[in-house]
C-alpha cells in the first residue's frame, strides 16, 4: 500500500490524498521512526501549499463571544464524537460560539446529540478546498480546530489556506500534522512525552492531566457476573480494527 500510494503521488503531484494516505499507513510500519514521520508530514505541507496564497487578514469580531470552528468527518457515532460531546456540554455558552464543519455527509444519533451544542452547522464535503476555506473565513472563526489529522475525511489542505487566525489540531489524531499553518497541538503528559517534541511542527499546548474527556455512554447495558471468578483466569479481548493489533 505504501509503495502504491507513493507511486500515485509521484505520477500525480496534485493527488495529495495519496501522500496523506501514505503517511497514515506508514504510522503502522514498525520500521517507520518519528523522524521519518515528520519528514513525510513536512513534505505533505509543502505539497498542499504549492501555489497557494493563504489569508493574512480575517473578519473576526473583536468583541463578544469567541467563535470556535471544528472541522471533522467524525461528527457522528464515532470515538471523536464520544470524546467531544462532554467537552462541548461544559463550555460556557456566554463566552463561546461553536461552528461545525462536517466533512462527511452522514448523520446519525451521534450527530443529532452534537448538533444541539453548535450555533451553526455546515456540511462542507461537497466544497473544494478553496470554497471551504472561503466559507470558514467568511464565518469569522477566531480559532479553528482540526479533529482528524491524517485519518479518513480529513481536510488538512483547507487549513493551509489559513482561514482562521489561530489553528489547532486535537482529539482525533495523536501525531503532528507537519503543517506550517497549524499553530498548536493539544496534548498531555502521557500522549506526548517531552522528548518527542522535536517531531512536531506545532507548538505543544499540554493539558495538565489528559487531552481526552470521556462521555458517559447513553445505552443501558446489562452486566453479567465476572467469568474470571468461576474460570480462575482473566480473558483479554479487543474489538478494535485488526490492523491496529
Backbone torsions as a table, in degrees:
resi	resn	phi	psi	omega
1	UNK	NA	-44.0	-179.6
2	UNK	-60.4	-45.7	-178.9
3	UNK	-62.2	-42.7	-178.1
4	UNK	-69.6	-38.8	177.5
5	UNK	-61.7	-43.4	-178.7
6	UNK	-67.8	-37.6	177.0
7	UNK	-63.2	-43.6	179.1
8	UNK	-60.2	-42.5	-179.6
9	UNK	-67.6	-39.1	178.9
10	UNK	-65.3	-35.1	177.8
11	UNK	-75.0	-34.6	-177.8
12	UNK	-131.1	83.2	-178.3
13	UNK	-59.5	-17.3	176.5
14	UNK	-82.8	-9.6	-179.7
15	UNK	-86.5	68.1	-172.8
16	UNK	-67.7	-21.3	178.0
17	UNK	-62.3	-28.4	178.0
18	UNK	-66.3	-41.3	178.2
19	UNK	-69.1	-38.0	176.6
20	UNK	-60.1	-45.8	179.8
21	UNK	-65.0	-37.7	179.2
22	UNK	-62.1	-43.0	179.5
23	UNK	-61.7	-43.2	-179.9
24	UNK	-62.6	-45.8	-178.3
25	UNK	-67.9	-38.0	179.5
26	UNK	-60.1	-27.9	-179.7
27	UNK	-61.9	-20.4	178.9
28	UNK	-90.6	-7.3	-174.5
29	UNK	-83.1	128.5	-175.9
30	UNK	-64.7	-22.7	-178.9
31	UNK	-94.1	2.9	-177.4
32	UNK	-88.9	111.0	-174.9
33	UNK	-88.6	162.7	174.6
34	UNK	-56.5	-34.8	178.1
35	UNK	-65.7	-40.8	175.6
36	UNK	-61.6	-41.8	-176.7
37	UNK	-60.2	-53.6	-174.7
38	UNK	-66.5	-28.9	175.6
39	UNK	-63.7	-44.4	178.3
40	UNK	-67.0	-40.3	-178.6
41	UNK	-65.4	-38.8	177.9
42	UNK	-68.6	-33.4	176.2
43	UNK	-65.5	-37.4	176.3
44	UNK	-63.5	-43.7	178.1
45	UNK	-58.3	-44.6	179.3
46	UNK	-61.5	-39.6	-178.1
47	UNK	-66.3	-43.1	-176.0
48	UNK	-79.4	-16.4	179.0
49	UNK	-90.9	-5.9	-177.8
50	UNK	-58.4	119.5	176.6
51	UNK	69.8	16.5	-175.5
52	UNK	-104.1	138.3	175.4
53	UNK	-111.8	104.8	-177.3
54	UNK	-72.7	159.4	175.3
55	UNK	-64.4	143.1	176.6
56	UNK	-121.1	-10.9	175.8
57	UNK	-130.0	148.6	-174.9
58	UNK	-132.2	156.3	-176.8
59	UNK	-97.5	36.6	-174.5
60	UNK	-80.8	138.8	176.1
61	UNK	-69.2	137.0	-179.7
62	UNK	-93.6	2.0	178.1
63	UNK	-137.5	159.3	179.4
64	UNK	87.0	-149.4	-173.3
65	UNK	-78.1	151.2	170.3
66	UNK	-78.4	130.3	179.2
67	UNK	-96.9	117.7	-178.3
68	UNK	-106.8	128.3	178.0
69	UNK	-109.5	140.6	-178.9
70	UNK	-125.2	119.6	-178.2
71	UNK	-105.5	118.5	-177.2
72	UNK	-163.2	150.7	171.5
73	UNK	-99.5	7.1	-173.4
74	UNK	-116.3	27.8	177.7
75	UNK	-83.9	63.9	-173.5
76	UNK	-161.6	-170.2	179.3
77	UNK	-67.5	96.3	-170.2
78	UNK	-163.5	152.7	178.5
79	UNK	-51.0	-37.3	178.1
80	UNK	-59.8	-41.5	177.2
81	UNK	-61.1	-44.7	-178.2
82	UNK	-61.5	-38.6	-177.3
83	UNK	-84.9	-21.9	-179.0
84	UNK	-83.3	-37.7	-170.3
85	UNK	-56.3	-46.9	-175.4
86	UNK	-69.3	-26.6	176.4
87	UNK	-73.2	-46.2	179.0
88	UNK	-59.7	-36.9	-178.2
89	UNK	-60.7	-29.9	-174.6
90	UNK	-104.9	4.2	175.8
91	UNK	-73.0	143.9	-179.5
92	UNK	-75.3	108.4	-177.7
93	UNK	-66.5	-15.3	177.1
94	UNK	-78.9	-18.4	-176.0
95	UNK	-109.6	-25.5	-173.7
96	UNK	-125.9	145.1	173.2
97	UNK	-121.4	127.7	-171.2
98	UNK	-107.5	135.7	178.1
99	UNK	-125.5	128.1	178.5
100	UNK	-100.7	136.5	173.6
101	UNK	-121.8	93.2	-177.2
102	UNK	-82.3	127.3	-177.7
103	UNK	-100.4	8.7	-179.9
104	UNK	-141.3	114.5	-173.7
105	UNK	-77.6	68.2	177.5
106	UNK	-134.8	129.7	-178.4
107	UNK	-124.7	135.6	177.6
108	UNK	-146.7	-162.7	-177.4
109	UNK	-60.4	-40.7	178.7
110	UNK	-62.1	-40.5	177.6
111	UNK	-59.9	-45.1	-178.0
112	UNK	-65.2	-35.3	177.6
113	UNK	-67.6	-40.4	-178.5
114	UNK	-70.9	-35.7	-172.6
115	UNK	-57.0	-31.1	-175.8
116	UNK	-69.3	-12.9	179.8
117	UNK	-94.2	-9.7	-176.1
118	UNK	-103.3	137.6	176.6
119	UNK	-81.8	-23.0	179.8
120	UNK	-144.1	133.4	-178.6
121	UNK	-128.2	119.6	179.1
122	UNK	-121.8	139.5	172.7
123	UNK	-103.8	118.3	-172.9
124	UNK	-114.8	15.9	-177.7
125	UNK	-67.6	-21.6	179.6
126	UNK	-96.2	6.5	176.4
127	UNK	-100.8	141.4	173.6
128	UNK	-74.5	176.2	-174.3
129	UNK	-61.7	-41.7	179.1
130	UNK	-62.4	-45.2	-178.3
131	UNK	-65.8	-42.0	-179.6
132	UNK	-65.0	-42.9	179.0
133	UNK	-63.4	-40.9	179.4
134	UNK	-64.6	-40.0	178.9
135	UNK	-61.1	-47.9	-179.7
136	UNK	-63.9	-41.8	179.7
137	UNK	-61.4	-44.2	-179.1
138	UNK	-68.2	-25.1	178.1
139	UNK	-74.8	-10.3	177.4
140	UNK	67.6	40.7	179.5
141	UNK	-71.3	131.8	177.8
142	UNK	-80.9	-47.8	-177.5
143	UNK	-129.3	124.5	-177.5
144	UNK	-110.9	125.4	-177.9
145	UNK	-103.9	129.4	167.7
146	UNK	-92.5	125.2	-179.3
147	UNK	-111.0	16.5	-172.0
148	UNK	-123.5	-32.9	-172.4
149	UNK	60.0	-128.9	-179.8
150	UNK	-99.2	16.3	179.0
151	UNK	-78.7	178.8	-175.2
152	UNK	-58.6	145.7	176.2
153	UNK	66.4	18.4	178.3
154	UNK	-71.4	154.2	177.6
155	UNK	-128.3	48.3	-179.4
156	UNK	-56.2	-36.0	178.3
157	UNK	-59.3	-25.5	176.9
158	UNK	-64.7	-37.7	-179.5
159	UNK	-67.7	-26.1	178.4
160	UNK	-63.3	-24.2	177.6
161	UNK	-75.2	-12.0	-178.5
162	UNK	54.6	56.3	-178.6
163	UNK	-70.5	-15.9	176.9
164	UNK	-125.9	150.0	-176.7
165	UNK	-67.3	-28.4	177.3
166	UNK	-125.1	128.5	-177.9
167	UNK	-129.4	136.9	-170.6
168	UNK	-133.7	144.2	172.0
169	UNK	-115.0	140.4	-170.9
170	UNK	-168.3	155.7	163.4
171	UNK	79.5	-58.7	-171.3
172	UNK	-89.2	-0.5	-174.6
173	UNK	-153.1	148.0	-172.0
174	UNK	-108.8	-11.6	-178.2
175	UNK	-104.5	178.7	-179.2
176	UNK	-73.7	149.9	171.9
177	UNK	-81.4	-23.9	-175.7
178	UNK	77.8	0.0	-175.0
179	UNK	-82.3	128.6	177.4
180	UNK	-69.3	-18.1	-178.2
181	UNK	-86.9	-10.0	178.7
182	UNK	-99.2	121.1	-170.0
183	UNK	-81.0	-42.2	-172.7
184	UNK	-130.8	153.2	168.9
185	UNK	-125.6	125.5	-180.0
186	UNK	-85.9	125.0	-176.0
187	UNK	-136.9	-168.5	175.2
188	UNK	-150.6	176.0	-176.2
189	UNK	-64.9	-19.8	-173.3
190	UNK	-92.6	-43.6	-175.7
191	UNK	-82.6	-16.6	178.7
192	UNK	-142.9	87.0	176.1
193	UNK	-62.8	149.2	-177.2
194	UNK	-53.8	-33.7	-177.1
195	UNK	-71.8	-6.5	178.1
196	UNK	-95.5	-5.8	-175.8
197	UNK	-58.9	-33.3	178.8
198	UNK	-59.7	-17.3	-177.6
199	UNK	-97.1	20.5	177.6
200	UNK	-126.4	136.2	178.2
201	UNK	-85.5	-22.4	-177.4
202	UNK	-84.7	158.1	168.7
203	UNK	-74.5	131.9	-175.6
204	UNK	-85.4	128.2	178.1
205	UNK	-118.9	101.9	-174.3
206	UNK	-90.7	133.2	166.7
207	UNK	-83.0	150.3	-170.4
208	UNK	-65.9	-30.1	-175.5
209	UNK	-120.1	-53.3	-177.9
210	UNK	-153.9	148.6	176.9
211	UNK	-86.7	-3.6	-176.3
212	UNK	-115.6	144.0	178.1
213	UNK	-130.3	105.6	-173.4
214	UNK	-69.3	138.5	175.2
215	UNK	-101.6	129.7	-179.1
216	UNK	-62.1	130.5	179.4
217	UNK	-60.0	143.8	-178.9
218	UNK	-86.9	-21.3	-175.6
219	UNK	-80.6	148.4	178.9
220	UNK	-98.6	110.8	-176.8
221	UNK	-112.0	125.5	178.4
222	UNK	-72.9	144.4	-177.6
223	UNK	-117.2	125.9	178.6
224	UNK	-88.5	169.4	176.5
225	UNK	-58.9	147.6	-179.3
226	UNK	-64.4	117.9	-178.6
227	UNK	-57.9	-30.6	-176.9
228	UNK	-60.6	-27.7	-179.5
229	UNK	-64.5	-32.0	180.0
230	UNK	-94.2	-36.5	-175.4
231	UNK	-77.9	-31.8	-176.7
232	UNK	86.2	6.9	176.5
233	UNK	-147.4	162.4	-179.7
234	UNK	-104.3	133.9	176.2
235	UNK	-106.0	128.0	177.6
236	UNK	-99.4	142.6	179.4
237	UNK	-145.2	150.4	173.9
238	UNK	-134.3	136.0	179.4
239	UNK	-108.8	24.6	-180.0
240	UNK	-81.0	175.3	177.1
241	UNK	-65.8	138.8	-173.5
242	UNK	-61.3	-33.1	-178.8
243	UNK	-61.2	-29.3	179.0
244	UNK	-72.5	-25.8	177.6
245	UNK	-68.0	NA	NA
